[in-house]
Amino acid sequence: MSDLEKVNILLVDDQPAKLMTYEVVLEGLRENLIKAASAREALDRLLRFDVAVVLMDVSMPDLDGFQLASMIREHPRYKETAIIFVSAIHLTEADYVRGYEMGAVDYVSAPVVPEILRAKVKVFVDLHRKTKQLEKLNCELEDRVAVRTDELRISNERQIILAREVDHRAKNALAVAQAIVRLSQASTIEEYIAAIEGRISALARAHALLSDARWQGASLRTIVEEELAPFRGSDASRFTVSGPDILLKPASAQGIALALHELATNAAKYGAFACPSGKLGLSWDLAGSLRIFWQESGVLNTKPPTSLGFGTRVINLSIESQLNGRTNYEWCDDGLHCILEVPDVLGPPVSDGTPASKASGNANRTILLVEDESLVALMVEEIIASQGFSVAGPYAGLDEAMRALDGADLAGAILDINLAGVPVFPLADILVYRQIPFLFMTGYGSERLEARFSDIAVLQKPVEAQAVQKFLADISVQ
């Protein structure tokens, strides 16, 4: 209630002349004056209006002022309403006490003195107005507190989600680093260290770009520049780079960065970067899918590899398994020509069909592997193979893994719980129904596991080889 908002004053008296007198005296207050000629009319007015002050005669024919005051006080809305009695007769001390007990706040003797009556009524009008203003402020404060409390609750929930996501990414990064350390091969300690440092640095550079962009994406041009920077040397004419700047989603950025690093490392050992006359043309376009063209030239004695090296396997897993893309290698007379094709780099990944399974078909010696981190998948795959099992997969998406499960004869399965934001639980439900043993892998805490899978073991990333080996050993004796 603002200072300009009028309040209601109820005037109660069975004599019209006295009502008119009260009205004349109080009209200078510029408030709403409501008149009642009896106690019943007064009660009716009180039910219809919010009254700040009641000015009433003590002596009335149907109900006297004391009885009316008692009835007013019984109404929840008017327990604190100011009641002023007007009396033309002499009241004893007992009358005053009774009046106060009935809820009166003041007495005015008749004939009334206009200035005194007006001053007394004004005091209680102002008090009523301030009380209403305070109630309004309290309500507003409560609303603000409620809104702020809700904001803090939402903020705390976001912090918890963020902490879990950071923990998940950290564990995934450690799992990838673990896979790099375990799977990298070299003829000397120095070469081994250099290979590991290069691969981890490539992931770290992509991670830094994503972190700067709050994991919204990373610039393909920046990734290309950073991956080629260590090999450029002083002769800039040996390198040509062209293509539109594209903001890659996080999963695409890391996979492509690792693939480009492996191509550059291979060129530094055997290709354009190792030969004084060697040149590299790197370009890309975006027409439905992202196509990256890696074309080396000026290389002498180019020969295709006799076996699939770890670097090439990393490229294939990063592009084909993790990003559902395609790789094409052509060893020309003057150098390697390679095309990397990745679909939907700006949106959620989609499958273009069921990838070829690596399962050997050996009954009950095949493990279904579902993992969207290519290097982690490669490491687990080698652990499985070292125990005499074959691998169906690895599959990076739920749909392709579900298709591979159709008609497959499996000894067991190892499932990453979260596949780029998609839970693997529908696949797990089928395995439970078919009574196929399986393990979960996750970078999150076990509290993310649904209750119906509470008896399924969960491997935390980085994955320990002994845990996988024990799972496979248990399957072997079943």
N, C-alpha and C positions, 0 to 999 in steps of 0.2 A: 504494500500500500504506500503510495507516494504522498508527499505533503499536500499535493493538490487534489488528491482523491477524497471526496466527501464521505463522512461516516453517518450512520443513522442514530438519531436520538428519539427514544420513545417517550411520549408524554401521556400519562394515564391519570384521568380525573373524571368523575361523573358529572361535573359541572362545566358546561361549555364556556362560561365566562372565564373560569380559571385556566382552561386550556388555551383560550385565546391570549390570556395574559402571559402564560409561559412562552407562547409562540412569539409574541412581540418582543419579550425580553431576550430570547435566544436567537432571534433571526440574525443578529449581528455576528454570530459565529460562522455564518454561511455554511451550515451543515444541513443534512436532510432531517427535517422534523416530521415525525410520524405520530399521529394522535389516536388515542383510544379512549372511549367514554366509559368503559367498564373493564373489569378484570378479564372477562371472556374475550372481549375484543383485543385486549393486550396480549393474551396468549396466542390469539390468531395472528397478530402482527409479528410476534416473535417467531412463529413457525415459518413465516414468509420472508422475513428480512433478517439480515445480520445486524444486530443492534449493539452499539458501543456503550450507551448510557440509558438507564431507565429512570425517569423522573416521575414519581407516583405519589398520589395522595394516600395518607394512612387510612382515612375513613371513607369507605365506599360501601354501597348497600349490599351487593351480592357477596363479594369476598373483600375483606379488608386488605390493606397493604401488606400486613405481616404474612397473611396466608398466600397472597400472590407472590411475594418474595420467596417464600418457601418452595412454591411450585416452580418458579423460574430456576432456582438453584438446583432442582432435581434434573433439569435438562442438561445433558453433557455439554452442549454448545455454550451454555450461559452460566457455567459454574463460577467463572471469574468476572462476569459482567458487573460493571458498577451500577449500584442501585441507590438512588438518593430519595429519601422520604421528605414529603412536604406535609406539615401538620399545622392546622389552625387552632388546635386545642393544646392545652398544657399537658406535656408528657412527663410522667414520673421517671425516675432513674430506672425503675424496672422496665418501663416501656422502651427506654433507650437500649438497655441490655438485650431485651427480646428482639428488638429490631436488628441489632448487630448480629445476634445469633442467627436470625433469618437471612442474613447476607447483605444487610445495608452497609454502605460505606460512609454515608453522611446523612445529616438532617438539615432541613431548612425550615425555619418557622414562618408562618404566614401572619400578617401580609409579608410577602417576600420583598427583599431589597434587590432590585434588578442587578446592580453591580456584583453583589455577593453571589447571587444565583448563577449569573453568567460566568463568574470567575471559577466557581466550584465545578460547574459542568465542563468548562474548558479544560481544567486540569485532567479530568478523567477522559475527555475526548483525546487530548494529546497523548495521554498514557496508552490509550487503546491503539492509537495510530502507531506509536513507537513499538508497541508489542507486536502488532501485525508486521511491521517492517522487520523486526528482529526475527520473527518466525519465517518470513520470506528469505531473509539472509541465511538463516540456519538451513532451510531447505536447499537453497542454492549451494551452500557449503557442503551439505551432505551429498548432493548430486556431483559436485566437483570431486569430492573424496572418492565417491563410487567410481567415477570415470577414471580418476588417477589410479585407483586400486586396480581397475580392470586393465589399464595400460601397463601397469607394473607386472600384472600377472601375464599378460601377453608377452611383454619384454622378457620376463623370466623364462617363459616357455620357448621363446626364440633363442635365448642364450643356451638353454639345454639342448635344443635341436642343433644349434651351431656347434656346441662343444662335441656332440656326438658325431657330427659331420667332420669336424676337424680331426677327431680321433680316428674315424674311418679312413679319411684320406691319408693320415700319417701311417696307419697300419698298412694300407695298400701300397704306399710309397716304400715302406720297409720291405714288404713282400716282393715288390719288383726289384729292389736293390738286392735282396737275398737271391732272387732268381738269376740276376746278372752275375753275381759272384759265383754261384754254383755252376752255371752253365757255360760261362766264358772259358775259352780254351786258347792256349798260346804255347809256343815252343820254349819260351824263356820267361823268367819271373818279370823282367822289364816289360816285355810285350803284354803279359797278362795284366799287369798293373795299368799299363797305358790303355788297354781295351776296356777295363772296368771303369777307369776314370772317365774315359770318353763317353761311354754309354750313360753313366750316372749324370755326367755334366749335361748331356743332351736332355735328359729328363728334367734336370734342375732348371735349365734355361726355359723350357716350356712351362714348368711349374711357376717360375717367377713371373712370366708374362701373364699367366692366368691369375695369379695372385694380385698383380697390379690392376687387373681388370675385374677384381672381385669374383673371379671364376665365371664371368659372363662369356668369355671367349678369348681368343688370341689371334693376332694378325698373322696371316700366312706369310706375307712378305717379310715381316720381322723374324719369323721362325727361319725362313730361308737364309736371310742375311746372317743370323747368328750361327746357324749350323755350318755355313760356308766360310765364315770369317777366319777360322784357324788355318784354312787351306789356300786362301787367296794369293798370298805372297805380294810381290811388288808389281807384277805385270797384270794390270786389270783387264787387258784385252783378251786374256785367256778365259774370262768368265763373262757370259751374257745371261742376264736374268730378266724375264719379262712375264707379265701377267697382272690381272686386276688384284687389288688388295681385298682380301676376303677375311671376314671375322669367323674363325673356326670355333665350333663348340669345344668344350674342354676335352672330351674323349677323343675327338678327331685331332685336336692340336697335339696331344701327347703322342698318339700313334704315328702321326705324320712326321713329327719331329724326330722320333726314334728311327723311322725308316730312312729319312734324309741323312741322318748321322751315319747309319750303316752304309748307305751308298757312297757318302763322302769318304768314309774310312776305307772302304774297298778301293775307291779311286786313288787314295793316297798310297795304298800298298801296291796295286797292280795296274791302275788305269791312268786317267788323264792327269791326276795330280802328281803321279810318280814319273811322268815322262816330260822332258823339257818342251816337246812339241805338242803336248796334250792340251786340249781345250774342252770346256764344258758349256753346253747350252742348256739352261734350265728354264722351262716355261710352264704355264698352266692356264687352263680355261675352266669356265663353269657353265656347263650346258646340261642342266639336269644333275649330272654328277660332276665332281671335281676330278679333272684329269691333270696329272703332273707328268711332264715329259722330261726325262733325264737323258741327254744325248752327249756322249763323249766322242771326241774325234782326235786324230793325230797320235793315236796310241799304236805302238809297234808290237807286232807278234801277239795280237789279241787271241786268247784261247778261252773257250767256255770251260767252266770248272768241271772236274771229273766227279765231284760229289757236292751235296748240298751243305754249305758251310753254316756255322752258327749265325753269322750276320744275315745271310739270305733267309734263314729260317725266322729270324726276328722280323725281317721285313714282311715276310709272308703272313706271319701270325698277326703282326700289327695291322696290316692292311686288310687281309682276307678274313681272319677269324674274329679279330676285335672290332673292325670297322665294317665288316661285311662287304669289302671291296674286292678288287682284282689286281693282280700284278702280271706284267708281261715283260720278259727279258729277251733281248736279241743281241747276241755277241757278233757284231759286225767286224769287218776287217780292220777298222781303225778305232774300235772302242765299243763300249757297252751302250746300248739303247734300251731304256727301261720306261715303261708307262705304269704309273700308279693311278688307279681309278677308285674313288671313294664316293659312295652315294650319300646324298642328304647330309652334307657336312654342316649345314646351317639348321638342321632340325633333328627330330628323333630318328635313330637308325631304323631301317626297315630291311627285311630279308627278301632277297630276290630268288629264293629257292632253297632247297635243302642242301647244305654243303656236303661234299663227299666225306664219308666216314672213314676213319682210319682203322676201324675194327677189322680184325682178321677173320672174324666169323667163327673162331674157336669157341665152341659152346661152353658157357659158364666160366670163361676166362677173360671176359670182356668187361671193362669198367667204363661206365658213362661218365664223362668229365664235362662239367658245365662251369665255365669261369670266363669272365669278360676282360680280365687283365692278361694280355697275351703272354708276357714273360712268366707270370705266375702259372698260367696254364701249361706252358712249355716245361717248367720245372717239375710240376706235379706229374705231367705226362711221363717224364723220364724216370721219376721215382716209381711210377706204376709199371713201366716197361722193365725196370731193373728187377722187379719181383716176378717176372714171367707172365704178366698180364698184358693184354692188348687194350687199346683205348678207342672208344667210340667218342669222337670229337677231337679236340675240345670245341664246345659250342659256346658262343658268347651271348646268345639270345634265347629267351624262353620258347618262342615259337619253333625255332629250328631244332631245339633240343626235344620238344614234344613230338615233332615229326620223326626225329631219329629214334625215339622210344617206341614208336609204333612197330610192332612185330620183332623188336630186337630181343635177343636172348642174352641177358646180362647177369653177371655174377654180383655186381654191386654198382654203386654210383657215388660220386663226390660232387657236391653242388655248392656253388657260391650262392649265398642267400639273396644278395641284392645284385641284379643284373641291370646296371644303368638305371636304377630307380624302380625296376620291376621285380617284385618278389618271386622267388622260385617255388613257392609253396604249392601251386597247382600241380607241378611236376612231382613234388615230394608226395602229394596225396596219392598219385598213381603208383608210385613205388611202394608206398605202404600197402595199398590194396593188392599189389602183385607180390607182396612179401619179399621185395628185393632190398637187401641191406644197403644203407647209404650213410654218408657223413655230410654235415654242413661245413662250409668254410665261410668266414666273415671277417670283415674289418671292424664291425660294430660289436657292441657288448651283447652278451647272451640274452639280455632283457628284451631284445627285439624279436626273439624267437616266439612264434605262436605257441599257445599252451598245448595244443594237441601233439606237438613235436618235442615235448619236454624230455622224452626219453632218448632222443637222438643226439649223438655226440656232436659237438661243435668244435672245429679247429679254428683257433684264432690266428689271424695273419700277423706277422710272418709265419708261414706254415712250417712245422717241424717234420722232417722226413720220417723220423721214428714213429710219429703218430699215424702217418699214412701207411707205413710198412706194417704196423700192428693191425690196422684195419684190414689190410689185404691178407695178412697171416690168419686172422680170425675167419675170413671168408674161405680160405683154403681148407680149413679143417671142418667146415660145416657140411 
